[in-house]
Amino acid sequence: MTKMTTTYTGGLRAESIHLQSGTKIITDAPTDNHGKGEAFSPTDLFTISYTTCILTTIGLAAQTQGFSIDGATAETEKIMSSNPRKVGEIKIEIIFPHDNYSDKEKTVIERTVKACPVAESLNPDIKRTVSISYKK
């Protein structure tokens, strides 16, 4: 079981601490919702959790299968909906560092994208677009 603490520090900002590691995350309200936009917003973290979960889960599968995805990058776009205000769509583009993966390794990568725990936890109403490319 993972425990974290969060303190509202004022000015639409909060600080969360991962108790096991002591790592801190600061969140700030976005500028389109009366914040300063000086840190990730809570919905940014929600969205990027999906991206990091995908990469981590693929990394685990790759390690198990004996290949590496080191150097893979991803660009994440969060699209908000209104009424109610919520994350309506998440677009993720994952770029793998080379195109030397075997067909089997590419299949592992592509299947694992859909199997991360955050993907399984997302509301099905959130539109998700995940694209994969390999550097030549």
Order of alpha helices (4+ residues) and beta strands (2+ residues): beta-beta-beta-alpha-beta-beta-alpha-alpha-beta
